[in-house]
Every structure is written in C-alpha cells, then in structure tokens.
Amino acid sequence: MLKYVFKRILAMIPVLFIISIVIFGTVKAMPGDEVTAYFGAGSKVTQEQRDHVRELLGLDKSLPEQYVRWVGRMCTGDLGSSITLKKPVGTIIGDYVWNTFYLNVVSLIVALIFAIPVGIKQAVKKGTVFDNFWTVFSLLGISVPTFFFALVLIFFVGLQIPGMPINGMRDTMLSSFGYSSIFQEIGDIALHSILPVIVLAFSSFASFSRYVRNSMVEVINMDYVRTARSKGLKEKTVIYKHAFKNAQIPLVTLLGLYIPSLFSGAVILESVFIWPGIGKVLIDAINQRDNSLVMACLMFSALLMLLGNLLSDVCYTLVDPRIKVDE
C-alpha cells in the first residue's frame, strides 16, 4: 500500500507542473493591471511609483522568468503576498479555508444522514410512489441552480422568520463587543449556518441518494443477496450488512471527488450569503486582479483534487478487498 501511495504521489508531480503552467498562463491573460490594483482604482500616482511597484512585484521580468520565480517560491512554501489585503497569501488561505471547511463538512454530514437511508429504501421499493417521489426530488436538487435556491430560501424563510440571519458567519454586534462564552459563539455561528447548510445539503443529497439507489438496485438482485435471504436472515441484515456493503464503491468515488470541495469553497453560495470562506476570497481576488492570491487558491484546489482521487483509490481497497492496489 505504501509503495502504491508513493508511486501515485510521484505521478502527481508532472500533473501539478502542467496545471501550474495552465493556471499561470490563464491568470496572466486576464484583463487588468496588477499595479493599478495595488494602488487602488482612481489613485493618483506617478510613473516612477508605478515602475517601482512593477519591479517590486516582479512584473518587469519576462513571463517565463515570472513563472520560474513563482514556482520556486511555492516550492519553498512562499505563496507570495496579497496586493489588496496586504497580507501573506498563506495566512489568508489559513484564515478563511476553515470557515469553508466547517460549512461544507456540516452540509455533507446532513446530506449523508438523509441520502443513504433514502437511497437504500428507494432501491428496496423500486418503482413505487416512494421511489418516484424521491427520484423527482433528486432531479430537482441537481437541476436547480444553487444561487437560485439560496435566493428563494432567503426570501421565503430568512426574511419571514424574525431573527433568522441571511448573511455572514457571525452577528456583527456580538462579535464586536465579544461573546460572553464559547457556547454563545458556537450558537451564533450555528444560527448563521442554517440557510447555507440547507442549500448545500440539498444539492449534495440529490447526488448521493441517486448514487446509493442505483448501486443498491444493481446489488440487491445478485445471487449472494438471494442466498442470504434464503438462509432466513432478517431483511435489514440482508440489505444493510450484505447488499449495502458491496454497493459502497460508487459512493466512495463520489466522496473522494467531493473532498476537495470541502476546502476549496462553494464560490457562488459564499457570495450569496456573504460567508467569509475561501470561495468568496477567490471571487474577490479575481475581481480585484490579485494574481498571487488567485493562483495560490487555484493551485490549492488542484492539489486537493489530486489528493481526493488518491484517497478514493485507497478507500477502494478498504471497501472491496478484491481490488488490488498494484492494478
């Protein structure tokens, strides 16, 4: 297993190299001027000041030299500095990524709590009203854009319930004067999380429940399941212990691909709810032409995607012993 993981990590290096070239080239091709973003739009500065900042940011060098210097700094752990927030990029990512992680993990847990039993019951009751209802519900969850559902929820729920927050992560007044206890802070964050968690869990539930249902439909009619039933085992034991155990592989695949999004952010959702996560930071950085922050966030997401794929493959061997890691 360790040999397999080591080989996969080595294989990631050229992939990351190609991704870095694509990210660097794409960001540099974006319209806008980093020097103007550094001083702020409308600032009156001399040409000498602009030239000094251009040299300070390394923009006076050729693109290949800029790329080499950027990659070299990343390899040493230096992600550069944000020209708009005036802070190290690594510090910014560390400050905001955990807000995104919290939101996504909670919504994932909520989605799985409902999606797994619903998907299993759909497979058991295939073709019934129950199955058809949740199939339509799942298709609705996949089809409806996240931002639209978020706006609908804000209007029909957030604005109708007194005291229900519709933006931010904390109450401005409470956080300004300080929380009386850790429990008050946790409660405040939890209250602000309700609407965004519902939106994220709704879309995740749609995908997970369909995967569980389809996997269970394939497994539930196999010979070993019929054999388990013929032995007189309880239906719950047959379904959950025998059938679901072998229907987990597609779910593991989806979870592996979902892992990067736990850290990389729900860009649109965070913008709608003004949630201080890494997704909103990325959107703001793109709008403000903060290239160092944009490239660092994109490379961070790419690395997480590769690690998620690796984790999925490793989990395969834990779920299904028939799969060998050297294949």
C-alpha positions as CSV (number, residue, x, y, z in Angstrom):
1,M,0.0,0.0,0.0
2,L,2.8,2.5,0.9
3,K,4.6,1.7,-2.3
4,Y,1.4,2.3,-4.3
5,V,0.7,5.6,-2.5
6,F,4.4,6.7,-3.0
7,K,4.1,6.0,-6.8
8,R,0.9,7.9,-7.1
9,I,2.4,10.9,-5.3
10,L,5.3,10.9,-7.7
11,A,2.9,10.7,-10.6
12,M,1.2,13.9,-9.2
13,I,4.4,16.0,-9.7
14,P,4.3,16.3,-13.5
15,V,0.5,16.7,-13.4
16,L,0.9,19.6,-10.9
17,F,3.6,21.1,-13.2
18,I,1.2,21.1,-16.2
19,I,-1.6,22.5,-14.0
20,S,0.7,25.3,-12.8
21,I,1.5,26.3,-16.3
22,V,-2.2,26.4,-17.3
23,I,-3.1,28.4,-14.2
24,F,-0.2,30.9,-14.6
25,G,-0.9,31.4,-18.3
26,T,-4.7,31.9,-17.7
27,V,-4.3,34.3,-14.9
28,K,-1.7,36.4,-16.7
29,A,-4.0,36.5,-19.8
30,M,-6.8,38.0,-17.7
31,P,-7.5,41.7,-18.4
32,G,-6.5,44.3,-15.9
33,D,-3.4,45.7,-14.3
34,E,-1.9,44.5,-11.1
35,V,-0.1,47.8,-10.4
36,T,-3.4,49.6,-10.6
37,A,-4.9,47.1,-8.2
38,Y,-2.0,47.6,-5.9
39,F,-2.6,51.3,-5.5
40,G,-6.4,51.1,-5.9
41,A,-8.6,52.3,-8.7
42,G,-8.6,56.1,-9.1
43,S,-5.3,56.6,-7.1
44,K,-3.1,59.3,-8.4
45,V,0.5,58.0,-8.6
46,T,3.5,59.0,-10.6
47,Q,5.0,56.8,-13.3
48,E,8.1,56.4,-11.1
49,Q,5.9,54.9,-8.4
50,R,4.2,52.6,-10.8
51,D,7.6,51.4,-12.1
52,H,8.8,50.8,-8.6
53,V,5.8,48.7,-7.7
54,R,6.1,46.8,-11.0
55,E,9.7,46.0,-10.2
56,L,8.7,45.1,-6.6
57,L,6.1,42.6,-7.9
58,G,8.5,41.2,-10.4
59,L,6.3,42.3,-13.3
60,D,9.3,43.8,-15.1
61,K,10.6,40.3,-15.8
62,S,9.6,38.2,-18.8
63,L,6.7,35.8,-18.4
64,P,8.9,32.6,-18.3
65,E,11.1,34.2,-15.6
66,Q,8.0,35.3,-13.6
67,Y,6.7,31.7,-13.8
68,V,10.0,30.2,-12.7
69,R,10.2,32.6,-9.7
70,W,6.6,31.9,-8.8
71,V,7.1,28.1,-8.8
72,G,10.4,28.4,-7.0
73,R,8.7,30.4,-4.2
74,M,5.9,27.9,-3.9
75,C,8.3,25.0,-3.6
76,T,9.8,26.8,-0.5
77,G,6.3,27.4,1.0
78,D,6.2,31.1,0.0
79,L,2.9,31.8,-1.7
80,G,3.5,35.5,-2.1
81,S,1.6,38.4,-0.7
82,S,-1.9,39.7,-1.5
83,I,-1.7,43.1,-3.1
84,T,-5.2,44.1,-2.0
85,L,-5.3,42.6,1.5
86,K,-1.6,43.4,2.2
87,K,-1.1,40.1,3.9
88,P,0.8,36.8,3.1
89,V,-1.3,34.6,0.9
90,G,-0.7,31.6,3.1
91,T,-2.1,33.5,6.1
92,I,-5.2,34.5,4.1
93,I,-5.9,30.9,3.0
94,G,-5.3,29.6,6.5
95,D,-7.7,32.3,7.9
96,Y,-10.6,31.6,5.5
97,V,-10.3,27.9,4.5
98,W,-11.6,26.6,7.8
99,N,-14.8,28.7,7.5
100,T,-15.4,26.9,4.2
101,F,-14.4,23.5,5.7
102,Y,-16.8,23.9,8.5
103,L,-19.7,24.8,6.2
104,N,-19.1,22.0,3.8
105,V,-18.5,19.3,6.4
106,V,-21.7,20.1,8.2
107,S,-23.7,20.1,5.0
108,L,-22.0,16.8,3.9
109,I,-22.9,15.1,7.1
110,V,-26.5,16.3,6.9
111,A,-26.8,15.2,3.3
112,L,-25.4,11.7,4.0
113,I,-27.6,11.2,7.1
114,F,-30.7,11.6,4.8
115,A,-29.3,10.4,1.4
116,I,-28.1,6.9,2.5
117,P,-31.3,5.6,4.1
118,V,-33.5,7.3,1.4
119,G,-31.4,5.8,-1.4
120,I,-31.5,2.3,0.1
121,K,-35.2,2.5,0.6
122,Q,-35.7,3.6,-3.0
123,A,-33.8,0.6,-4.2
124,V,-35.9,-1.7,-2.0
125,K,-39.1,-0.1,-3.1
126,K,-38.1,0.4,-6.7
127,G,-40.9,1.6,-9.0
128,T,-43.2,2.6,-6.1
129,V,-44.6,6.0,-5.3
130,F,-41.8,6.5,-2.7
131,D,-39.1,5.8,-5.3
132,N,-40.7,8.0,-7.9
133,F,-41.2,10.9,-5.4
134,W,-37.5,10.9,-4.3
135,T,-36.3,10.5,-7.9
136,V,-38.1,13.6,-8.9
137,F,-36.9,15.4,-5.7
138,S,-33.3,14.4,-6.5
139,L,-33.6,15.6,-10.1
140,L,-34.9,18.8,-8.8
141,G,-31.9,19.2,-6.5
142,I,-29.5,18.5,-9.3
143,S,-31.2,20.8,-11.8
144,V,-32.0,23.9,-9.7
145,P,-29.0,26.3,-9.6
146,T,-27.5,26.8,-6.2
147,F,-27.8,30.5,-6.2
148,F,-31.5,30.4,-7.2
149,F,-32.4,28.0,-4.4
150,A,-30.4,30.2,-2.0
151,L,-32.3,33.3,-3.0
152,V,-35.6,31.5,-2.7
153,L,-34.7,30.3,0.7
154,I,-33.6,33.8,1.8
155,F,-36.9,35.3,0.6
156,F,-39.3,32.7,1.9
157,V,-37.5,31.6,5.0
158,G,-34.8,34.0,6.1
159,L,-36.9,37.2,5.7
160,Q,-40.1,35.6,7.1
161,I,-38.6,34.3,10.4
162,P,-37.6,37.0,12.9
163,G,-34.0,36.8,13.9
164,M,-33.0,34.4,11.1
165,P,-29.7,35.7,9.8
166,I,-29.3,35.7,6.0
167,N,-25.7,36.7,5.6
168,G,-22.3,36.5,7.3
169,M,-20.9,34.0,9.7
170,R,-21.3,35.9,13.0
171,D,-23.6,38.6,14.4
172,T,-21.8,41.9,13.9
173,M,-22.8,43.4,17.3
174,L,-21.9,40.2,19.3
175,S,-18.6,39.7,17.6
176,S,-17.7,43.4,18.0
177,F,-18.3,43.5,21.8
178,G,-17.1,40.0,22.4
179,Y,-19.1,36.8,23.2
180,S,-20.0,36.1,26.8
181,S,-19.0,32.5,26.4
182,I,-17.8,29.9,23.9
183,F,-21.3,28.5,23.8
184,Q,-22.7,31.8,22.7
185,E,-20.2,32.0,19.9
186,I,-21.0,28.4,18.7
187,G,-24.7,29.1,18.8
188,D,-24.2,32.3,16.8
189,I,-22.2,30.5,14.1
190,A,-24.7,27.6,14.1
191,L,-27.6,30.0,13.6
192,H,-25.9,31.8,10.7
193,S,-25.1,28.4,9.2
194,I,-28.7,27.2,8.9
195,L,-29.6,28.6,5.4
196,P,-26.3,27.9,3.7
197,V,-26.1,24.4,5.1
198,I,-29.7,23.7,3.8
199,V,-28.7,24.8,0.3
200,L,-25.5,22.8,0.2
201,A,-27.1,19.7,1.8
202,F,-30.0,19.9,-0.7
203,S,-27.7,19.7,-3.7
204,S,-25.4,17.1,-2.2
205,F,-28.4,14.9,-1.1
206,A,-29.6,14.8,-4.7
207,S,-26.3,13.3,-5.9
208,F,-25.7,11.0,-3.0
209,S,-29.2,9.5,-2.9
210,R,-29.1,8.7,-6.7
211,Y,-25.7,7.0,-6.4
212,V,-26.9,4.9,-3.4
213,R,-30.1,4.0,-5.1
214,N,-28.5,3.0,-8.4
215,S,-25.8,1.0,-6.7
216,M,-28.3,-0.8,-4.5
217,V,-30.5,-1.7,-7.4
218,E,-27.6,-3.4,-9.1
219,V,-26.5,-5.3,-6.0
220,I,-29.9,-6.2,-4.5
221,N,-30.7,-8.8,-7.1
222,M,-27.4,-10.6,-7.1
223,D,-27.1,-14.3,-6.1
224,Y,-25.4,-13.7,-2.8
225,V,-28.2,-11.4,-1.7
226,R,-30.8,-14.1,-2.6
227,T,-28.7,-16.7,-0.8
228,A,-28.6,-14.5,2.3
229,R,-32.4,-14.2,2.2
230,S,-32.8,-18.0,1.7
231,K,-30.8,-18.6,4.9
232,G,-33.6,-16.8,6.8
233,L,-31.7,-13.7,7.7
234,K,-33.7,-10.6,8.6
235,E,-34.3,-8.2,5.7
236,K,-32.5,-5.4,7.5
237,T,-29.4,-7.6,7.9
238,V,-29.5,-8.6,4.2
239,I,-29.9,-5.0,3.0
240,Y,-27.5,-3.1,5.3
241,K,-24.9,-5.8,6.1
242,H,-24.6,-7.7,2.8
243,A,-26.1,-5.6,0.0
244,F,-25.1,-2.0,1.1
245,K,-21.5,-3.1,1.9
246,N,-20.9,-4.0,-1.7
247,A,-22.8,-1.0,-3.0
248,Q,-20.4,1.5,-1.4
249,I,-17.8,1.7,-4.1
250,P,-19.6,4.3,-6.3
251,L,-20.4,6.3,-3.1
252,V,-16.7,6.2,-2.1
253,T,-15.8,7.5,-5.6
254,L,-18.2,10.4,-5.2
255,L,-17.0,11.2,-1.7
256,G,-13.4,11.1,-2.9
257,L,-14.2,13.7,-5.6
258,Y,-16.2,15.7,-3.0
259,I,-13.3,16.0,-0.6
260,P,-11.5,18.9,-2.5
261,S,-14.7,21.0,-2.3
262,L,-14.6,20.7,1.5
263,F,-11.7,23.1,1.4
264,S,-11.9,24.8,-2.0
265,G,-15.2,26.5,-1.3
266,A,-18.7,26.9,-2.6
267,V,-17.9,30.0,-4.6
268,I,-21.5,31.1,-5.6
269,L,-23.1,30.2,-2.3
270,E,-20.5,32.0,-0.3
271,S,-21.0,35.1,-2.4
272,V,-24.8,35.0,-2.0
273,F,-24.7,34.5,1.8
274,I,-21.6,36.7,2.2
275,W,-20.0,33.8,4.0
276,P,-16.3,34.5,4.8
277,G,-14.9,31.4,3.1
278,I,-12.1,30.7,0.6
279,G,-14.6,30.7,-2.3
280,K,-15.6,34.3,-1.7
281,V,-12.0,35.3,-1.2
282,L,-11.2,33.8,-4.6
283,I,-14.0,35.7,-6.3
284,D,-12.9,39.0,-4.7
285,A,-9.3,38.3,-5.7
286,I,-10.3,37.7,-9.3
287,N,-12.3,40.9,-9.4
288,Q,-9.5,42.9,-7.8
289,R,-6.8,41.4,-10.0
290,D,-4.9,40.0,-7.0
291,N,-3.0,37.4,-9.1
292,S,-0.9,35.9,-6.3
293,L,-4.0,35.1,-4.3
294,V,-5.8,33.8,-7.3
295,M,-3.0,31.5,-8.4
296,A,-2.5,30.2,-4.9
297,C,-6.2,29.4,-4.4
298,L,-6.3,27.6,-7.8
299,M,-3.2,25.5,-7.1
300,F,-4.6,24.7,-3.7
301,S,-7.8,23.4,-5.3
302,A,-5.9,21.4,-7.9
303,L,-3.7,19.7,-5.2
304,L,-6.8,18.8,-3.2
305,M,-8.4,17.3,-6.3
306,L,-5.4,15.1,-6.9
307,L,-5.3,14.0,-3.3
308,G,-9.0,13.3,-3.4
309,N,-8.6,11.0,-6.3
310,L,-5.8,9.2,-4.5
311,L,-7.8,8.8,-1.3
312,S,-10.7,7.4,-3.4
313,D,-8.4,4.7,-4.9
314,V,-7.0,3.8,-1.4
315,C,-10.5,3.6,0.0
316,Y,-11.5,1.2,-2.7
317,T,-9.2,-1.4,-1.2
318,L,-10.8,-1.0,2.2
319,V,-14.3,-1.3,0.8
320,D,-13.6,-4.1,-1.7
321,P,-10.7,-6.4,-0.8
322,R,-10.8,-7.8,-4.4
323,I,-9.3,-4.6,-5.7
324,K,-5.5,-4.7,-5.6
325,V,-3.5,-1.5,-5.2
326,D,-0.9,-2.6,-7.8
327,E,-3.5,-2.8,-10.6
